[in-house]
Amino acid sequence: MAHIPYVPYEEAQGALAELYRRYGGPEMKVDHIVRIHSLNPPSMEHHMQLYGHLMRGPSPLSRVQREMIAVTVSAANDCFY
């Protein structure tokens, strides 16, 4: 498994701290796939905007169909989440 360094929650400052608050929910837990962007906060913001558009934006696919595709791809990639 690859190791990608990230900024711990307690060390986040400025824009990164705000993004952690925005995307971390009440528990301040950001998914690892998002947290790897912590060294480049603008890329974290862009990642989340893209994800939001793909999952909730206009599409001939329903939200359920999109979620099913995401689960299938994750399973095919042997992804633990």
KOLMARNU-51086 format. One record per residue (C-alpha): residue number from 1; x, y, z. Coordinates in nm, 4 decimals. Layout:
BEGIN
<NUM <X Y Z>>
...
***
This chain:
BEGIN
<1 <0.0000 0.0000 0.0000>>
<2 <0.1316 0.3446 -0.0892>>
<3 <0.1840 0.6022 0.1822>>
<4 <0.0902 0.9598 0.0998>>
<5 <0.1744 1.2151 0.3690>>
<6 <-0.1026 1.4393 0.4965>>
<7 <-0.1492 1.7186 0.7474>>
<8 <-0.3021 1.5905 1.0744>>
<9 <-0.6270 1.7581 1.1828>>
<10 <-0.4667 1.9210 1.4858>>
<11 <-0.1938 2.0804 1.2697>>
<12 <-0.4238 2.2189 0.9991>>
<13 <-0.4318 2.5975 0.9663>>
<14 <-0.6069 2.8545 0.7515>>
<15 <-0.7811 2.7257 0.4390>>
<16 <-0.6997 2.3630 0.5193>>
<17 <-0.8508 2.3871 0.8675>>
<18 <-1.1662 2.5335 0.7126>>
<19 <-1.1851 2.2518 0.4554>>
<20 <-1.1406 1.9918 0.7287>>
<21 <-1.4305 2.1534 0.9177>>
<22 <-1.6473 2.1760 0.6067>>
<23 <-1.5928 1.8211 0.4831>>
<24 <-1.5253 1.6450 0.8125>>
<25 <-1.8719 1.6710 0.9587>>
<26 <-1.9375 1.6850 1.3318>>
<27 <-1.6644 1.4297 1.4070>>
<28 <-1.4056 1.6178 1.1968>>
<29 <-1.3240 1.2984 1.0037>>
<30 <-1.2356 1.3473 0.6384>>
<31 <-1.2148 1.0393 0.4140>>
<32 <-0.8578 0.9352 0.3401>>
<33 <-0.9106 0.9822 -0.0346>>
<34 <-0.9875 1.3494 0.0363>>
<35 <-0.7317 1.3939 0.3144>>
<36 <-0.4418 1.3108 0.0815>>
<37 <-0.5004 1.6543 -0.0710>>
<38 <-0.4095 1.8244 0.2566>>
<39 <-0.0701 1.9372 0.1244>>
<40 <-0.2541 2.1203 -0.1545>>
<41 <-0.5862 2.2557 -0.0153>>
<42 <-0.7114 2.3930 -0.3503>>
<43 <-0.6921 2.0407 -0.4938>>
<44 <-0.9047 1.9172 -0.2005>>
<45 <-1.1683 2.1766 -0.2819>>
<46 <-1.1623 2.0852 -0.6527>>
<47 <-1.1837 1.7131 -0.5723>>
<48 <-1.4950 1.7694 -0.3619>>
<49 <-1.6549 1.9927 -0.6243>>
<50 <-1.5962 1.7281 -0.8918>>
<51 <-1.7313 1.4522 -0.6668>>
<52 <-2.0403 1.6605 -0.5862>>
<53 <-2.1056 1.7290 -0.9527>>
<54 <-2.0597 1.3652 -1.0524>>
<55 <-2.2840 1.2313 -0.7777>>
<56 <-2.5496 1.5031 -0.7583>>
<57 <-2.5238 1.7021 -1.0819>>
<58 <-2.7412 1.6624 -1.3912>>
<59 <-2.7166 1.3111 -1.5338>>
<60 <-2.9268 1.0493 -1.7093>>
<61 <-2.8283 0.8187 -1.4189>>
<62 <-3.0160 0.8265 -1.0901>>
<63 <-2.8339 0.8888 -0.7635>>
<64 <-2.8822 0.5216 -0.6729>>
<65 <-2.7293 0.4089 -1.0031>>
<66 <-2.4283 0.6344 -0.9495>>
<67 <-2.3783 0.5001 -0.5965>>
<68 <-2.4038 0.1424 -0.7265>>
<69 <-2.1337 0.2169 -0.9855>>
<70 <-1.9107 0.3660 -0.7156>>
<71 <-1.9544 0.0592 -0.4925>>
<72 <-1.8849 -0.1772 -0.7828>>
<73 <-1.5674 0.0095 -0.8803>>
<74 <-1.4490 0.0175 -0.5179>>
<75 <-1.5086 -0.3565 -0.4868>>
<76 <-1.3291 -0.4266 -0.8152>>
<77 <-1.0340 -0.2194 -0.6883>>
<78 <-1.0372 -0.4115 -0.3586>>
<79 <-1.0935 -0.0812 -0.1805>>
<80 <-1.1633 -0.1207 0.1913>>
<81 <-1.4249 0.1547 0.2062>>
***
